[in-house]
Amino acid sequence: MSNRAASANRRQVGLAVTALAVLALTTACGGKDYASGGDRVLPAGQGTSDNGYGSGAGKDGGYGADSAGGAAAGGMGAAAKTLALKEAPGLGKVVTDSGGLTLYRFDKDTAKPPKSTCAGDCASTWPPVPADDAKATTGINAADLGSVARSDGSKQLTLGGWPVYRYAKDTAPGDTKGQDVGGVWHALAADGGKASAEAKKPPAAAEPKADVSVAENPQLGKVIVDSKGRTLYRFTKDNPWPMKFACTGACLDTWKPAKPADKSKIEGVPAKLITTVKRPDGSKQLAVDCWPMYWFTGDKKPGDVNGQGVKGTWFAVGPDGKKITKSAAATGSSDSSDSSSSYGSSGSYGSSGSY
């Protein structure tokens, strides 16, 4: 065999090996090889990370110089003064500062012993509340108030042992935009727990709902819903393989990542379509047919499909894992009379209007 022929042969072998390597990667999700049936956790790939802080705000974390909650980058926010309990839609009573801004806790902190893990850029987006000049109010036990020393030596307020923060994008009294950001930030209840109206409801007599199931929708037909009956959507600017998350930062204020599903609690959807993906901040998210799934804050009750077709990039998903492209009619959903006027060109998702 001549040198030229031998070289060509080696080149062909090299190309074949490369092709097999690419195939091995794509069959994990992009190639739809579900033979293993396992609950694969797919790594985050491209896309802008918000580091779990739900940022997307400017360097000052969204607080202007004149804001009541203003803080220098990574510094402490304003004093809380007299805490209050305010009713928040869907959350029940939440703790606020004297100006009515909602106060939050961070799942990556600890309460026993108290420890704050939010510093630097995180503290710009989530300004820590100083312990000085904080007082309890009716419904909040003064004994639950405390403080924790931060890495810079400053004292941060704690409630029930949990370090207390504000959210940069809550600019008006009553805002709760920080609720469930990244799945790790939660409005505070009176005892330092996570605020939730559902926690006050008596246990339901019916059997627990499936983590993922199928509901019949008058406008769209069969759609995939979560355990609370909320319609789940995919974002066409995401990418299933290689994994890419285009909904980050401010997008997550409106479109919340769906929680991973227990494979034993799936109804009406082939288990092989259900996987778990890892977001850039390390949190895990439900995926259907490898696409990350979200629920829409504009859907106010089970059966609402106000997110369908928003910006031409958000779509409900059928039990076969494929996106549903038909339009939602203006009937059958009390909040869907004109979703484009409420959530579309008005730019309520952020100045870029990209989602």
N, C-alpha and C positions, 0 to 999 in steps of 0.2 A: 504494500500500500504506500502510495506516495505521501510526502509530508503534507501536501495540500489536502489530500483526501483525509488523512488522519486528523488534521486541524478542523476540517468541516465536520467530521464525525464527533469530535469532542464538543464542538459548538452546539450540535444538535442535542447531545446528551445534557449539556448545561441548560439549554432552554427547556428541556423536558422536566428536569429537576425543579427549575424555577416555577414552571406551570403547576407542578404538583404542590409546591409550597403555597402558592396563591390559592389553589383549590381548597387546600386544607383550612385556610383562614376563612374563605368566603362561605364554606359549607357550615361553619359554626352558626351563622345567622343569615347572611346574604344569600347563601346557596340553599336555604330552607331545608337543611338536613336535620330533622327532628327525631331521628331514630333513637337517640339516647333518652329523650323524654325528660331530661334533667332540667332543674330550674337554674339555667345558666345565668350568671351575673356578668354582664358584658361591660368592659371597661369604657370609661369616657375617652373620647378622642378629641376631635376639633371642637371649636366653639369657645366663646369667651367665658371664663370662669368667674363666678361672683364670690368664690371662696366661702360659700355658705352664708354670706351676710345679706344677700338679696340687694346688693348695692345698686349699681347702675346710676348712681348719683355722682355729682361732681366731687372735687377734692374735699369740699367742706361737708360732704355727706348729705347735701340737700338743705342744710340749714343756712339761711342768710345771716349776715352780721346782726340783723335786728330781730332775729327769731328768738322766741321765749326759751326755746330749748337749745339754743346755739352752743357750739363747743368748738374749740380749736381742734385741728386734726389730731385724733387720738386722745384728746383731753376730756375733762369732765364736762357734763352739761350743767344746766342751771339747777338751783336748789328746787326740790319738789314742794317744800313748805307743807301745807296741810293736804294729806292725801284724801281722795274721795272715791266713792263707788258710783259708777255711772252705768246705766243700761246700754248695752251694745247689741245691735241686731244679730241674732244667731249665736251670741256668746253669753248672754245673760249679763250679770254685773261684772264690770272690769274695774281695776284700780287705775286711777288717773292722778296726775299732779294737780296743784291748785289752779292751773290754767286750763284743765280739762284734757290735757294730752295723755293718751294711753301709755301705760307702763308695761314693760315686757320682761320675760325671763328667757334664758338661752339653755337649751338642752345639754350643750357641751360643758356648761358650768356644773358645779356641784353645790349642794346645800348642806351636807354633813360630811366634812366640814365645809363652810362656805368658801368658794373659790371662783374667781372670774378668769375666764380664758379668752375674753374678747379684748384685744388691744390693737394698737396701730390702726390700720385701715378699717378694721372691724369697728373700733371705737369711734371712728369718724362717722360711720353709717349708723351705729347704735351707741350714741353717747351715754356713758355711765352716769347714773344719778348720784350726786354726792350725798353722803350720810348726814351732813350738817343741815339743820333747819328742816328736818322732816318730822311730821307729827301724824299720829293716827287720827281717824275719824270714826264716827258711828259705824259699826259693822266690821271694823278692822281692829284686831287686838294689838294694843301698843306693845305688848310683850313679844309680838312677832317681828317688830322692827329691830334691825341691828345694822352692823357694818362689817365690811371685809376690807383688808388692806390690799390695794392693787400693787402691781410690780413697781410703780413709780412712787409708792409710799402714800398716795392719796387714799381717802376712805370712801368706799362706795356703799350706798344704801343696800340693805338686804331686807327681804320680806319672806318670812318662813325659812330663812337661811339662804334664799336664792338672790343673787346679785340682780339689781334692778336697772333697766335701761329704758331709753326712749328710742323711737325709730325716726330717722331723718326725714322720711317721706310723709310722716304724719304732720301736716302743717296746720290743721284746724282742729279745734276741740271735737272729740267724738270720732276722729279718724282711727281706723284699725287696720291700716294697710300693712302693718308688720305681722299680722296674724298668720301663722303657719308658713312664713317665708322660709324656703329651704327645708320645710318640714321640721325645723328645729327652734323657731322663735314663736312664742305664745304670749298673748295678753295675760296679765296676772289676775288671779282671783284673790279674794280678800285674805286668804290664808297663805298666799304664796304659790298655790297650785296653778294649774292651767285653766283659764276661764273657759267654760263650756256650758251652754244652756242645757245640753243633753245630760250633763252630769246630775242635774236636778230632777230629771224625769224618772219616774218609777221604772223598774225593769220591765221590758216588753214581755208579754206572755207568749208571743209567737217565737218560733225557732229563729236563731240568728240568721240573718241574710247571708247569702254567698258573697265572698269578696268580689267576684266578678260574675255577672249574669247577663241575661238578655231581656230587654223590655220591649213591648210593642208600642211604638210611637205613632200617633195618628198622622203625622206629617211625613215621617221618614221610614216607617216600617220598623223592622227589628234593629235595635241599637244596643251596643254594649254599655252597661251601667256598672257603677261601683256598689259597695254594700249599702250606701245610703240612697241608692236609686238615682244618683246623678249621672247624666249623660257624660260619656268619656269621649275625648277628641284627640285627633292627631294634628300635628303642625307640619305643613308641607316643607317648611324651611329646615326642619330637623332632617337627619339622614340616618337610616337604620344600619348601614354598613358601607364604609367605615362609620362608626358611631359619631354623630355630630349633634350637639344641642344648640339650637339657635334661640331657644326661649330661655334667656337668662336675665339677670338684673331686673329692670322695671317690668319686663314681661311677666315675671312670676308674681307680681302684685295682682294680676288679672287672671292668669292661667296657672292653676296649682297642679304640681306633679301628683299623679295618682299613686297611692301607696301600693307596694308589692302585694301580690295575692298568694294565699296559701293554696297549693295545688289541690288540696282536698276540699276546697271551698269554691269550686268553679262550676257554674251551671250554664248549659247552653252554648258553651264555647269550647272547641277542641283544646284539651290541655296542652297539646304540643305548640299551640300558638302563644301560650302565656309564658313570658320570661321576665327576668328582672334585669334592669340596666343600672349602671352606676353613673351618677351625674358628676360633673367636674368638681363639685364640693365634697364628694365622697358619699352623699346620700343615695339611697336606692329608690328606684321608680319602676312602676309597672310598665311593661311593654307588651303590645299585642302584635304578633307577626313582626317582631323586632322594632316596631315603632314606639317611642315613648308616648305615654298617654297622660292626658291632663283633664281636670274638670274646670269649668268656667264659672267665675264668680258672678257673672251676669245671669246664671240659671238659679232662680230663687227657690224652686221646689222640684221634686222628682217629676220627670216627664218634660221639663223645659228643654228646649233645644235652641236657645238664643245664640249659642256660639256657632251654629251651623253656617258655614260659608263666610264667616267674618273675615274681611280683608281678602277674601278669596284664598285663604291659606289654612283655615281651621275647619275640620270636618269630623262628624261623628263616624263611628266605625261599626260595621255589621258583624254578625257572629262568624263570618268567614275571614275576619281580619282585614277586609278591604274597606277603604274609605267610602262613605256615602256621599255622592255628589249632588243629589237632588236638593232643591231649595226647601226650606221650612216654610210652610204656609203661615199666614197671619192669623190663623185660628188654632184653637186647641191649647195654646200656651199663653197665660195671662200676661207674660212679660215679653212676648215675641212679636208685638204689633209692628215694630220697625227696628230690628236689632241694629241695622246699619246706622240709624240716627243716634242710638244710644252708645254704640260701641265701635262704630266704623269711622267715617271721615272726620268725626269730631276730634279725633286724636286723643281720646281719653286713655290710651295706653302709653302715652309718652310722645314727646315732640317729634320723634322720628316717624311715628305712625306706621312702623314696619310690621306690627303684628296686630 
